[in-house]
């Protein structure tokens, strides 16, 4: 109550002194005589309008802010707002917020200096009844507000300094009130920034939740693809081993040993989603050794993989798919058989693993472009996205060469560390 009284008294005293000075100047020029009551009537009417406007301002500020303090009563409002984004992103958010503020015009935005200036029309909260010459507060200064905002860069944050004030000079604050318009503008910008930050956080949480769901779906699909061990290969191998136990027990023993090795490397691991090139190579070698027993001299195997690349992280069963394609679609249909090559190399930021054969090659009875290669491409997409690829081309002079390329940062001895 005391604060409100002094606020109104300050405005009345300022207007009384101002009117007295003006009337004294006018009286000295002769239009009025001291015996005429007109000057006193003018002063009384103006002061009554000033008191009415001051109490309206007090009431409006109390409704907006919930309390009357020197800060809320002032025509000039300052806010310090911390945004959890780097300066450029914080500036973009601030600029968009000010542009959406009602009655905003004449916006000047300087991204290099991280500053935004804008003019804001002052809509009278009580309609047009007190506009124009009937409102003493409109006699002094401009009937527009302005906003000046800057962003100060921090370590991953942007600190916004927001100023909302009348367009006229500070001396006019002694003679006018802004009906809480700058308080409304400052609070509106603050609320809008808080809403945008909360919305950004919600989107990030939704994206994180979606990513987690996608990872679970991708993992389920990888596990399903991982479990696709060729049943006919197992049946044929066991049948061949059974036959060899009667005719060539030593060969049967070798075949069963390779089958055990193959199955040991084929069982999915619940702990890791990725295997290594070395483990996949052991599985492929066991598979090919079994086929060498079955195919005899029709199958040759050549492996050129540097020891340094055996720790490369690789989705399980992917190399095996390329090896099986080379056998099924390349060498088995060819009467004389042929050779399977497996080699790997590192090239700048990627690692390439190639399986080549000199078999049938592309054609009506060969090529190997069916479900197996489709699964390989899908799994590469699931694990690496666009950073990995599968290329299938004709070998020279005959056959097919399939190359898997994975990013080098995935090629680490430890899953948590990346190679430079």
N, C-alpha and C positions, 0 to 999 in steps of 0.2 A: 504494500500500500504506500509506504513512504517513498519507495523507488518510483512508483507511478506518479505520485504527487510531484516529485522533483522533476520528472521528465516533462510533465505538462507545464509546470512552472517555468522551466527553462525555455520551452517554445513560446509561451506567453510573454515572458520578459524580452526575448529576442525580437518578437514581432512588435511589442510595445515600444521598444527603443527604436526600431527601424521606422515604425509609423510616425513616431514623434519627430524623428529627424526629417522625414519626408515632408510632414505637415509644416514643420518649422521653415523649411526651404520654400514651400508653397506660400505660406503666410508672409514671408518676407518680400515676396514679389507682389503682394497686394490683393489677390483675388478674394481672400477671406479676411474678415474682421474678428477680433477677439470676442466681440459680443454675439457672434453667430454660433449656434450649437452644432452646425453641420460637421466640423472636424471631430468633435467628441462622439457624435453618432457613428461616423465612419469607423473610428477606432473601436468603438464598442461592438459593432457588427462584425468587423474583421476578427477581433479577438474571440468573439463567440464562435465564429466559424473555425478558428484555429483550435479552440478548446474541443469543439465537437470532433474535428478531424483527429486530434491527438488521442481522445478517448476511443475513437473507432480503431485507430492504429493499435492501441494497447489491447483492446479486446481481440482484435484479429491475431496479434502476436501470441496472446495467451491460447487461442484456439489452435494455432499452428504448432507452437513449440510446447504447449502444456505448462509453461511457466514464463514469467517475465523477469529477464535478467538484462544487464547492460549489453551482453552479446546479442541476445535475441531482439532487443529494442532497436539496435543500430541499423542504419540504412545500408551499411557496408558489412558484408559477411565474408569470412575467410574460413576455408576448410583445408586440412592436410589429410590426404587420403593415400594409403599405401596399397599398391596393387601388386600381387604376386606374379608379375610377368616382367620380362625384360622391357627396356624403355620404349623400343619401337612398337611392340605389341600393346603396351600400356597407352601410348599416344594414340594408336589407331582406335582403341576402345574409347578413350576420352573424346576424340574428335567425333566419332559416331554418336556418342551420347549427347554432346552439345548440339549437334545438328538436328537431333530428334526432339529437343526441348521446345515446347510450344512458344510461339511468337518470336522465334529466333530469326534474325536477318543479318545481313552484312557479315558473313563469317569469313575470317581470314585464318588459314591454317598453314603453319610453317613446320614441316616435318623435320627439317635439318636442325632447327633450333628447339624443336619439341614444344612449340607454343601454339595456342589457339586463342583467337579473339573473336568476339561476337557481340552484336547489339541485340537487345531484347526489348520488344515493345512492352509498355506498362499498361496492361488491361486494368481498368478500375474495378475493384472487387464489388462495388455497390451499384454497378450500372452507370448511367450517364447523368444521374441527378446532380452530382457535385463536380462535373467536369467544367472545363472552360474557366471563365472569369469568376464564377461563383465559388470556386475552390481556391483559397489563398495559396495553397501549396503548389498550385500550377503556375503561380506568378513568378516563381524563382526557379531558375535552372531548367534543365531539359526533362521532358516527360518520357524518357527512355532509360533503360538500364543497360549495363554492359557486363560481359563476362571476360575475364582474363585467366587463362589456365596454362600452367607449365608442368612439364614432367622432368624430374631430376633422376638420372640413371643411378642405379645401385647394382649390387651383385645379384643379378637375376631378378631384380625388382624395379618398379618404377614408382617414385614418390610424386604424387600430384598435388600441386599448390593451386587452389581454386579461389579466385576473388570474384564476388558478385556485388556490384555497386551501381549507384546512379551514374548516368553519363556526365552529370555536372560536377563541379568542383566540390571539395570537402567542406568549404565554408557554407554551402547551401544546407548542410545538415542541421544548422541552427534554426532554419526557417521552414523546414519541410519534413514530412515523413513519407516513406515509400509504401505504406499499407502492408508491410511484410512481404513485398514482392521479391526482394532479393533473398530474404530468408527462404521463401518458397523455391526460388531458383537453385540456391545452394543445396537445400535438402533434396530437391528433385535430382540434381546431378549425382549427389552422393548415393541416393537410393538406386538410381539407374546403374551406376558403376557396380554397386554391391550385387544387383540382380544379374548383371552380365558376368561377373566373376562366378557367382553361384551357378549360372547356366553353363558356363565353361567347365566348371568342376563336375556338374551332372553329366555333361557330354563325355568328359574324360572317364568318369566312372562307368558309364554305359559302354564306352569303347573298350575299357578294360574287361568288363564283364563279357562283352561280345567276343573279345580276343580269347578269353579263357574258354568260352563255349566252343569257339572255332578250333582251339587247340585240342580240346577233348574229342571233338568230332574227327579232327585230323588224325589224332592218335588212334581212335577206334578204327578208322579206315586203314591206317598203316598196319595196325595189328591184324586186320582182316587180310590185307594183301600179303603180309608176312607169313600168314598161315597157309598160303597157297602153295604147298609142296606138291609136286606132281605125283599123283598116286600111281600112275602107270609105270613111272620110273622105279618106284619101290617094288611094285609087283614083278616087273621084268627082272630087276636085280636079284630079288629073292628067288625067283624061278631059275635064273641062271646059276646062282650059288647052289641051289639044290641039285641041279644037273651036274655041276662041276664036282660036287662032293663024291659022286660015283665014278667020274672019269679022271678028274684032276684035283684031288683034295687040296694041294698046295695053292692052286689058283683060286679055289673056293675060299680058302682061308684069307688070301689077299683081298679078294672081293669083299668079304664080310668085314674085314678090317677097315677098308676104305668106306664102306657103307656106315659103319659106326662113326667114323670121323665126319662123314657128311652129315649124319643126323645130329651129332653133337653140336655142330656149328649151325644147324638149321633150327634148333629149338629157340623160340622167341624169348628174349630176356625181359623180365618185368621191371628191371631197374633202369635200363637204358633204351632210348628210342633209336639211337644210332649205333652202328657197328663200326668196325675199322676196315680199311682196305686189306690189312693183313689177315683178319679173320675171314673176310669174304673170299680172299684168295685161297685160303686153306679149304674152304667148302668147295670152291670151284675145282681145285686140284683133286680133291677126293672124288668128286663127281666124274671128272674126266679120266681119272685112273680106273674107275669102274668101267667106263665106256671103252677104255683101251683094252681091257681084258675081254670085253664082249666083241669089239670091232677088230681087235688084233692090229695088224700092220696098216689097216686103213685109216688109223687115227694117229696123228703126231701132235705134240703139245710143246709150245715154246712160251716161256714167261719171262718178261723183262720188266721187273718192277724194282726200283731202287729201295734199299732198306729204309731210307729216310722218309719215303712216302707210305710205308706200311701202316703208319699211325694216322693216316688221313681218315677223318670221320666220314662214314658213308652209310646210307640207309641199308638195312639188311636185305638180302635176297636180290638186290638190284644187279650186281655183277652176275649172279647166278642166272638171272633171266636172260642176259645177253649171251652167256655161254650156252644155255639150252637152245636158244634160237639159232646160234651158229651150228649146233649139232643137228637139230631137227630139220631146219630149212636149208642148210648149206651142205653138210657133209654126209649125213645118212642117205639122202636121195642120190648122191653122186656115187657111181659104181666103184670108182677107185679111192673114195674117201678123200682125205686131205689133212690140212694142218689148222690148228686153232692157235692164234697168237693173243697173249694178254700182256699189255704194256701200259705203263703210266709215266706221265711227265708233268712237271710243274712249269707253268708259263705265266710270269708276272703275278697277277692276282688271282690265278685260278689253277686248278689241278684237273688234268684230263686223263681219264681211264678208257682205254680202247680195247675192244674185243673184235678181232678180225678173223676171217676164214677165207679159204680159197675154194669154196664149194660151189653150189649151183648158182648163187647170185640172184639178182632180181629176175623174175620171170613167172610164168604161170604156175610152176611147181616150187618156187622158192621165194625168198625176199624177207620173210619174217617181219611183217608189218601189222600183226594182229594184236590180240588182247594183251600179250606180254609187254610189247613196247608201249602200248597205251597205258598200262599200269605204271611202267617206269616213268613216263612223262607226268602222270598224275602225282606220283610220289615225290618227284623232284619239285613240282609246283607246291605241294603241301609243305615240304621241309624247307625249301630255299626261296620259293617264289620265283620272280624273273631272273634271279642271279644264277640259276643253273639251267642246263639245257641237255638235250639228247640229240645227236646228229647221226643219221644212218645214211651211208653213201656206199657206192660201189667200190670194191677193192680192186687193185690192179695187180695182175692182169685179169683175175676173176675172183668172184666171191663178194662178201659184204664186210664193211667195217662200221661198227657202232661205237660212238664215243660219248661218254658221260663227262660233262664239265661241271664242277662244283666250285664255289668261291673258296679262295685260299683261307679266309678267316675261319672257315668251318674245319679246315684241315689242321687240327691240333691234337697233340698227344693227350692232353687233358681236356674234357669237354668244356671246362670253364675258362680255358685260355685260348687265345687266337694267335695264329702265326702272323708275323708282321707282313 
